[in-house]
Amino acid sequence: MNKALIVLSDCVDVRSGKRFQRGDEFSPAPNHEQAKRLVAAGCLPEEALKAAVGAKTEAERALEDKAARDKAEADRTKAAVDAAKARRPGAKPEPAKTAVDQVNEDGLFDKTNDELKAVAEAEKIDLGDASRKEDLVAAIRAARAKV
């Protein structure tokens, strides 16, 4: 029996509606916010806050574990769907990623030509006679690589 969770005065667990009387153990442990309210109302001793912190951490771990399991399941499902699509008669393979898709970590290809020229001006980069987006991006990246 956790002494920190021994009820000092009659109260109700708002999560379940369960009634507790003086001397009962408040179980399951309250979350941190609930423990603060119960301590303020005189239903639980101050030590209940420390017990609730552990319960909160445990609950957070449980949520993280569930999220990880859900993500893994979603990944498996997506892989299965992709594999099924690839096996369909007449299915066309996914188009290969272009160089733009593969190398856009700096986000330059997301900018307009005017925005690229503004970036070059702000960084004092000479664009020469570059006018196409690919040339502007290449000039900016080359200048940044020299620095």
N, C-alpha and C positions, 0 to 999 in steps of 0.2 A: 504494500500500500504506500503510495507516494504522499508523504505528509504535506507537501506543498499544495496538494490538490484536495485536502480535506475541507469540506464545506463548513463555513462558520455560521451561515445564516441561510434559510430556505431560498432557493433560486430555481430557475428554469434554464435549461440549455436551449438557446434559440435555434440551434441547428436541428435538433431532434424533437424538441418539445418535452423532453424528459424532465421530471421534477426531482430535485435533490433536496434533502433535509439536512439539518445540522448533523455533522459527523459522517455523512456519506463521502465517498471519494468521487470527485467530479471526473467522470470517465466517459468517453475519451477526453484527453487533455484539450483544453480550449485553445483556439488560435490566439495570436498575440493581442489582437484588437479586442476579442471577447474577454480575455484574461484581464486587460486593463479596465474594462467596464465592470467585471465582477469584483475586482479588487476595490475599485472606487465605490461600489455599492456595499462593500463590507461582506460580500459573500465568500470570498477566498482570501487567504493571506497573501502578503506581498511576494512570498516565494513562488507563487503561482506564475508570476511573470517569467521567471527563469525556466520553469517547467514548460511554459507555453512557447518560449523561444525554441526549445528543443523540438516541440511538436511542429512548429512552423517550419523549421529546417527539414524535418522528416517529411512533411507534406510537400515542401518544395522539391525535395529529392524524388518523391513519388511522381510529381508532375513532370519533372525532367525525364525520368525513366519512361513514363508513358509517352511523352513527346518523342523521345528517341525511338521507341518501338513503333509509334505511328509513322514516323518518317521512314524508317526502314521498310515498313509494310508498303508505304506509298511508293518507295523506290522499286521494290520488288514488283509491284503491280504495274508500274510504268514500264519496267523492263519487259514484263510478260506481254503487255499490250504492244509495245514496239516490236517485239519478236513476232507476235501474231500478225501484225501489219506487214512485216517483211516477208512472211510466208504466203500471203494472199496471192492468188494467181493474178498476174498482170501488175503486181505492185511495183512501183518505181522506187528506186533507192533514193534516200534523202540526198538533196544536192550537197555537194562538198562545200565546206565553208570557204569563203574567199579570204584573201589576205586581209581585207578590211575587217571581216568578222574575227579573224584570229589575232590580229594585232591592232587593237584599238583601246588598249589599256589606258592611254592618256586622254581618250575621249576626243581627239582632234577630228576624227571623221564624223563626229556628231555635230560639228560646227559648220556654219555656212562659210562661203568664201570670204565674205566681209568680216565675219568674226575671226577667221584665221588671219586675215591681214591685220586686224586690230591686235591680235596676240603677237604677231611678228613685230608690229610697231612698238608695242609695250615692252617687248623683250629686246628691242633694237636689233632685229634680225633682218638682214638684207635678203629679200626674196628674189632678187634679180628679175628675170622676165617670166617667172612662174605665174600662171593664171588658172590652171586646172587644180581642183581640190587635191588630187594626188601629189602634184608638184609642190603645192603650198605646204602640205603636211610633211613631205619629204624634206623640204628646206628647213622647216621649223625643227624637225627631229634631228637633222644633221647639225644644225647650229647648237641645239641643246646637248648633243653628244660631245661636242668640242669643249663644252664648259666643264 
